Each structure stands twice: as C-alpha cells, then as structure tokens.
Amino acid sequence: MVSPFPGMNPYLENSDLWPEVHSRLIVAISDAISPQVLLKYRVAIEKRVYQLNKESLSVVSAPNKPINIINVNIPIAEEVMEGYLEVREVGTGEVITVIELLSPKNKLSKEGRIAYENKRQKILGSATHLVEIDLLRSGKPMPISGKEIPSSYRILVSRSNYRPKAELYPFELQEAIPQFPLPLRAGDNEPLVDLQLLINQIYDRAGFYVAIDYTSDPAPKLSKTDTAWAGNLLQQQGLR
C-alpha cells in the first residue's frame, strides 16, 4: 500500500508509531546505502543509551477529612536506547560519517536533548561527517548558526572539511522528501539517499496503513493550511 502523502506522512509522527518507524527507517537506510559503499566502507547500526528521570505529583481531596492526600511518584530512571548509523572505513575502523534520525526523546526531553547535543558537538568538533534527519514537526530544531530557517522537516549534511558551513535541506508537509548525498572521504563517489522511497517502503512493509485512522487528525496537530490540504488529499483518495 502506498502512503497517501507525497512526502512525509504526518501520522507516522504519532508517539505510538514513531519508535517502530525510527527502528525500521534506521535499518532501511543502512540496507540502502551498504551495497553502494562496500567494500571500502561498512555501515554499522549503533545504539546510544542514557537515563531519563520521570516523576509526577497529584493532589487528591479527601472528603470530610481535614487534610489532603498527596499521591506522589518517586523519580525512577528510564533507560532509553536510540539507534543511529556509523559509516566506518574498512581496515582502519575509523568512523567517517554518523547518521542520526531524531526522536522525540532526544528532541523534546531535557535529558535526552542534552545527551544528544553533547554528542552532536563532539562530532562537529571532529573529522567525522554528520547527517542529521529531523522528520518531527514538534519541538525546537537543532541549533544552526545565524538566521533561523523555519521548516516543518529538515535534513542537515555537515561535512567535516566544510565546517562551519553545512548543507540544510528544509522541506514542508506538501513537498517530497529531498534526496541527499552521503558524505564520505574526499574523492569517493557519494551515493544519494532516497529517504522518500525508504519511508514509502516501510509504510507498506510494516502495514502502517492498517494502524492509522485517517478519519482523525494526526498528532501533533497540523497548521490550518496543512489541515485543509491534508483533508482534501485524504478525501480524494477515499480515506475520509
């Protein structure tokens, strides 16, 4: 089944679906680029692990009693594992390129964002290229210098030998996801990553079309303009 959207499917951003989307897309990117870079490079799937602290507080009134009962949760650390890709040079094992796919935990949560931004800064201060893929409309985009560039989605390609300059691919819901080159060592052929094709493939293979209720609005909510556009699009395809 083909996704009804020409670009990113906003329903895949739902917190119930995104962890699976993230895992499948990381593997799909690896599978797509590996045959194009072997035998000089190997694409390794890595995991970053960190702790998130959760706590909540609620006050419950107790009828006919002089005091309130306060229900509290003790902060308990939640272990978070996030996948990312490393393109390593065969023979030396040197990490040439890191590919990150942002998640709500490293974009929205305080601890997760700090952990990710610390790693990001280490990469940007090294000889390793960085590809950062942001397919989430919610949350503040990762920082870039200079004037802020508004966009719903974005892909950043930061070449180590070109810093502080980088290539930013901003795009909106109504646009197809742009292809981008995978930076490698100077002089090597750089394969184009067709993220749009990969998103469509996992949408079909994972059966997301049976898990999504297109009669409801996506979460997070769309802008008024995109809501009207998406509604018409879904009606035309008989999904509403």
C-alpha positions in Angstrom: 0.0 0.0 0.0 1.3 3.4 -1.0 1.4 6.3 1.5 -1.3 8.9 0.7 1.1 11.7 1.2 3.7 12.9 -1.4 6.3 13.5 1.3 6.5 12.7 5.0 3.4 11.1 6.4 2.4 13.1 9.5 0.5 10.2 11.0 3.9 8.4 11.4 4.9 11.1 13.9 2.4 9.7 16.4 4.1 8.7 19.6 2.6 5.2 19.4 4.1 4.6 16.0 7.3 6.6 16.0 9.5 4.1 17.9 8.8 1.5 15.3 9.2 4.0 12.4 12.6 5.0 13.9 13.8 1.5 14.2 12.7 0.4 10.7 14.0 3.5 9.0 17.4 3.2 10.6 17.7 -0.4 9.2 16.3 0.7 5.8 18.8 3.4 5.4 21.6 1.0 6.3 20.3 -1.6 3.9 20.0 1.0 1.1 23.5 2.5 1.3 25.5 -0.5 2.3 25.7 -2.1 -1.2 26.8 1.3 -2.6 29.7 1.8 -0.3 31.1 -1.8 0.2 33.9 -2.9 0.1 35.6 0.3 1.3 33.0 1.1 4.0 30.7 -0.8 6.3 27.5 0.7 7.7 27.1 -0.3 11.4 23.9 0.1 13.5 24.8 1.5 16.9 22.8 2.4 20.0 23.1 5.3 22.4 21.9 4.6 25.9 21.0 7.2 28.6 18.7 7.7 31.5 15.5 9.7 31.7 14.1 10.6 35.1 10.3 10.6 35.4 8.2 11.9 38.3 4.7 13.2 38.8 2.7 14.8 41.6 -1.0 14.9 42.1 -3.2 16.2 44.9 -6.4 14.3 45.8 -9.0 15.9 48.0 -10.2 13.6 50.8 -13.9 14.3 51.6 -14.7 15.0 55.3 -11.1 15.0 56.3 -9.0 18.0 57.4 -6.1 17.2 55.2 -5.4 16.3 51.6 -3.9 13.1 50.5 -1.0 13.7 48.2 -0.2 10.9 45.7 3.4 11.1 44.5 5.6 9.1 42.2 9.2 8.5 43.1 11.5 9.6 40.2 12.7 6.4 38.6 15.3 6.4 35.8 14.1 5.1 32.5 16.7 3.6 30.3 16.5 4.9 26.7 18.2 3.3 23.7 18.3 5.1 20.4 19.7 3.7 17.2 21.9 5.6 14.8 24.3 4.7 12.0 28.1 4.8 11.6 29.8 4.6 8.3 33.2 3.0 9.1 36.2 2.7 6.9 37.1 -1.0 6.3 40.6 -1.8 7.5 41.0 1.2 9.9 37.6 1.1 11.5 37.6 4.9 11.5 34.1 6.4 11.7 33.7 8.6 8.6 30.1 9.5 8.8 27.4 9.4 11.5 23.7 9.4 10.5 21.3 10.5 13.2 17.5 10.2 13.0 16.0 12.5 15.6 13.4 11.1 18.0 11.0 12.8 20.5 13.2 11.8 23.4 16.4 13.5 22.0 14.5 16.5 20.6 11.9 17.2 23.3 13.0 15.8 26.7 15.6 17.7 28.7 17.9 14.9 29.5 17.6 13.3 26.0 18.3 16.6 24.3 21.3 17.4 26.5 22.8 13.9 25.8 22.2 14.3 22.0 23.5 17.8 21.8 26.7 16.8 23.7 27.3 14.0 21.2 26.5 16.3 18.3 29.1 18.9 19.5 31.7 16.2 19.7 31.0 15.1 16.1 31.0 18.7 14.9 34.4 19.2 16.5 35.9 16.1 14.9 36.9 14.9 11.5 33.6 12.9 11.2 30.8 14.0 8.9 27.3 14.3 10.3 23.9 13.6 8.7 21.0 14.7 10.9 17.5 13.8 9.8 14.6 15.5 11.5 11.1 14.1 10.5 9.3 15.5 13.5 7.3 18.8 13.4 7.2 19.1 17.2 10.0 20.6 19.3 12.7 23.1 18.6 15.0 22.3 15.7 18.6 21.5 16.5 20.7 24.7 16.5 22.4 26.2 13.5 24.3 29.5 13.4 22.9 32.7 12.0 19.3 33.3 10.9 16.8 30.7 12.0 15.3 28.9 9.0 11.7 27.8 9.7 10.6 24.5 8.2 8.4 21.5 9.3 11.1 19.0 8.5 14.8 19.2 7.7 17.9 17.2 6.8 21.4 18.6 7.7 24.5 17.4 6.0 27.6 18.6 7.8 30.9 17.8 6.1 33.9 17.9 8.4 36.1 19.6 5.9 33.5 22.3 5.1 32.6 23.4 8.7 31.2 25.7 10.0 29.2 25.7 6.7 26.8 22.9 6.2 24.0 21.8 3.7 20.5 22.2 5.0 17.5 20.6 3.2 14.4 22.2 4.7 11.0 20.9 3.5 7.3 21.0 4.3 4.5 18.5 4.5 3.3 19.1 1.0 6.7 18.5 -0.5 8.5 15.3 -1.3 11.4 14.5 1.0 14.6 15.6 -0.9 17.4 13.2 -1.7 20.7 14.0 -0.1 24.3 12.8 -0.7 26.1 10.6 1.8 29.4 12.4 2.6 32.4 10.1 2.5 36.2 10.5 2.1 37.3 13.1 -0.5 37.4 11.6 -4.0 34.9 8.8 -3.3 31.6 8.5 -5.0 28.8 9.7 -2.7 25.5 7.8 -3.1 22.3 9.6 -3.0 20.0 8.6 -0.1 16.3 8.5 -1.3 14.6 8.9 2.0 11.2 9.3 0.4 11.5 5.8 -1.2 12.5 4.3 2.1 9.6 5.9 4.0 7.2 4.6 1.5 8.7 1.1 1.6 8.5 0.8 5.4 5.0 2.2 5.4 4.0 -0.7 3.1 6.1 -3.4 4.7 5.2 -2.6 8.3 1.5 -2.3 7.4 1.2 1.1 9.0 -1.8 1.8 6.7 -3.9 -0.6 8.9 -2.7 1.0 12.1 -3.6 4.6 11.1 -7.0 6.1 11.4 -7.1 8.7 8.6 -10.6 9.9 9.7 -8.9 11.6 12.7 -6.3 14.3 12.7 -2.7 13.5 13.1 -0.8 14.2 16.3 0.8 16.6 16.7 -1.7 18.8 15.0 -1.1 20.4 11.6 -1.4 24.1 10.8 -4.7 25.3 9.5 -3.3 25.4 5.9 -1.9 21.9 6.1 -5.0 20.6 7.9 -7.2 21.7 5.0 -4.7 20.4 2.4 -4.4 17.0 4.1 -8.2 16.7 4.5 -8.7 17.3 0.8 -5.9 14.9 -0.1 -7.3 12.1 2.1 -10.9 12.7 0.7 -9.7 12.4 -2.8 -8.1 9.0 -2.0 -11.2 7.7 -0.3 -9.6 7.7 3.2 -12.1 10.1 4.6 
